[in-house]
Amino acid sequence: MSEPTIWDLLERDHEALGALLADIQAAPEAAARGLLPRFVCELTAHARAKGSVLYGHLLHDERARAQVVEGLEELERIRAAHADLELLPAGDEKWSVRLAALADAVRTHFRVEKTELLALARQALSEVQATELGARYLAERARIKGDLSCFADSR
């Protein structure tokens, strides 16, 4: 079996993060708050590795630069939406609205990235490059997970 490309790995991460996000949205608030740190840690590792490996590579491609900047801005909006949600005390009536805003920001980012940025990246990168970036992404994501204290319990 051949090594996964960056596209394969990002798609898998998006699916896993989307499923975890759906579980959070379906859960009562107390259970959702318990799942949220895992989601944030997984998303943080994904976003930082993607930013370093794929976005860092594509910033040098004139065709993709604007989409990369937009992707980075979307990731910042997601971070801000999570911060807004995290600041709410338990039982706050705004919880479901802010959770929905976070979920919408994440899903929008994944959709736009897939349809716009990754479409450009597929034109800019060969299959060999995509496979090489996939290996770098895996290594970087693992390194970041090792650095994040939120993963300490799972070691």
C-alpha positions as CSV (number, residue, x, y, z in Angstrom):
1,M,0.0,0.0,0.0
2,S,1.3,3.4,-0.9
3,E,1.9,6.2,1.6
4,P,-1.0,8.6,2.2
5,T,-0.9,12.0,0.6
6,I,-1.5,15.2,2.4
7,W,-5.0,15.2,0.9
8,D,-5.8,11.7,2.3
9,L,-4.6,12.8,5.8
10,L,-6.5,16.1,5.8
11,E,-9.7,14.4,4.7
12,R,-9.3,11.8,7.5
13,D,-8.7,14.5,10.1
14,H,-11.6,16.5,8.8
15,E,-13.9,13.5,9.1
16,A,-12.7,12.6,12.6
17,L,-13.0,16.1,13.8
18,G,-16.4,16.5,12.2
19,A,-17.6,13.3,14.0
20,L,-16.3,14.5,17.3
21,L,-17.9,17.9,16.8
22,A,-21.3,16.1,16.0
23,D,-20.9,14.1,19.2
24,I,-20.3,17.3,21.2
25,Q,-23.3,19.0,19.6
26,A,-25.6,16.0,20.3
27,A,-24.5,15.8,24.0
28,P,-26.0,17.6,27.0
29,E,-23.9,20.6,28.0
30,A,-22.0,18.9,30.8
31,A,-21.0,16.0,28.6
32,A,-20.2,18.3,25.7
33,R,-17.9,20.4,28.0
34,G,-16.1,17.2,28.9
35,L,-15.5,16.3,25.2
36,L,-14.6,19.8,24.1
37,P,-10.9,19.8,25.4
38,R,-10.2,16.7,23.3
39,F,-11.7,18.3,20.2
40,V,-9.7,21.5,20.8
41,C,-6.5,19.6,21.3
42,E,-7.0,17.5,18.1
43,L,-8.0,20.6,16.1
44,T,-5.0,22.5,17.4
45,A,-2.6,19.8,16.4
46,H,-4.3,19.4,13.0
47,A,-4.3,23.2,12.4
48,R,-0.8,23.9,13.5
49,A,0.7,20.9,11.5
50,K,-1.4,21.9,8.4
51,G,-0.3,25.5,8.8
52,S,3.3,24.6,9.1
53,V,3.5,22.0,6.4
54,L,0.9,22.6,3.7
55,Y,0.1,26.3,4.2
56,G,3.8,27.1,4.6
57,H,4.6,25.3,1.3
58,L,1.7,26.9,-0.6
59,L,2.5,30.5,0.6
60,H,5.2,30.4,-2.1
61,D,2.7,29.6,-4.8
62,E,1.2,32.8,-6.2
63,R,-2.0,31.0,-7.2
64,A,-2.7,29.7,-3.7
65,R,-1.4,32.6,-1.5
66,A,-4.7,34.4,-1.1
67,Q,-6.5,31.1,-0.2
68,V,-3.8,30.3,2.3
69,V,-4.2,33.7,4.0
70,E,-8.0,33.2,4.1
71,G,-7.5,29.7,5.6
72,L,-5.3,31.2,8.3
73,E,-7.9,33.8,9.0
74,E,-10.6,31.2,9.3
75,L,-8.4,29.2,11.8
76,E,-8.1,32.4,13.9
77,R,-11.9,32.8,13.8
78,I,-12.3,29.2,15.0
79,R,-9.8,29.9,17.8
80,A,-11.8,33.0,18.8
81,A,-15.1,31.1,18.7
82,H,-13.7,28.4,21.0
83,A,-12.4,31.1,23.4
84,D,-15.9,32.7,23.5
85,L,-17.4,29.3,24.2
86,E,-14.9,28.4,26.9
87,L,-15.4,31.6,28.8
88,L,-19.1,30.9,29.4
89,P,-20.0,29.5,32.8
90,A,-21.8,26.2,33.0
91,G,-25.5,26.6,32.4
92,D,-25.2,29.9,30.5
93,E,-28.1,30.2,28.0
94,K,-25.6,31.3,25.3
95,W,-23.8,27.9,25.3
96,S,-25.8,26.3,22.5
97,V,-25.5,29.4,20.3
98,R,-21.8,29.7,20.8
99,L,-21.3,26.0,20.3
100,A,-23.3,26.2,17.0
101,A,-21.1,29.2,16.0
102,L,-17.9,27.2,16.6
103,A,-19.3,24.2,14.7
104,D,-20.3,26.4,11.8
105,A,-16.9,28.0,11.7
106,V,-15.1,24.6,11.7
107,R,-17.4,23.1,9.0
108,T,-17.1,26.2,6.8
109,H,-13.3,26.1,7.1
110,F,-13.2,22.5,6.1
111,R,-15.6,23.0,3.2
112,V,-13.8,26.1,1.8
113,E,-10.4,24.5,2.3
114,K,-11.5,21.3,0.4
115,T,-13.3,23.1,-2.5
116,E,-10.9,26.0,-2.9
117,L,-7.5,25.7,-1.4
118,L,-7.0,22.0,-1.8
119,A,-8.2,22.2,-5.4
120,L,-5.5,24.8,-6.1
121,A,-2.9,22.7,-4.2
122,R,-3.7,19.7,-6.2
123,Q,-2.8,21.7,-9.3
124,A,0.4,23.1,-7.7
125,L,1.7,19.8,-6.3
126,S,2.7,16.5,-7.9
127,E,1.6,13.2,-6.3
128,V,5.1,12.7,-5.1
129,Q,5.1,16.2,-3.4
130,A,1.7,15.5,-1.9
131,T,3.0,12.2,-0.4
132,E,6.1,13.9,0.9
133,L,4.0,16.6,2.5
134,G,1.8,13.9,4.0
135,A,4.8,12.3,5.8
136,R,5.9,15.7,7.0
137,Y,2.4,16.5,8.2
138,L,2.1,13.2,10.2
139,A,5.5,13.9,11.8
140,E,4.6,17.5,12.6
141,R,1.2,16.6,14.0
142,A,2.8,14.0,16.2
143,R,5.4,16.4,17.4
144,I,2.8,19.0,18.2
145,K,0.6,16.5,20.1
146,G,3.7,15.7,22.1
147,D,4.1,19.4,23.0
148,L,0.4,20.0,23.9
149,S,-0.3,19.5,27.6
150,C,-3.9,18.6,26.8
151,F,-2.6,15.3,25.4
152,A,-0.6,14.4,28.6
153,D,-3.5,12.2,29.9
154,S,-3.5,10.1,26.8
155,R,0.2,9.2,26.9
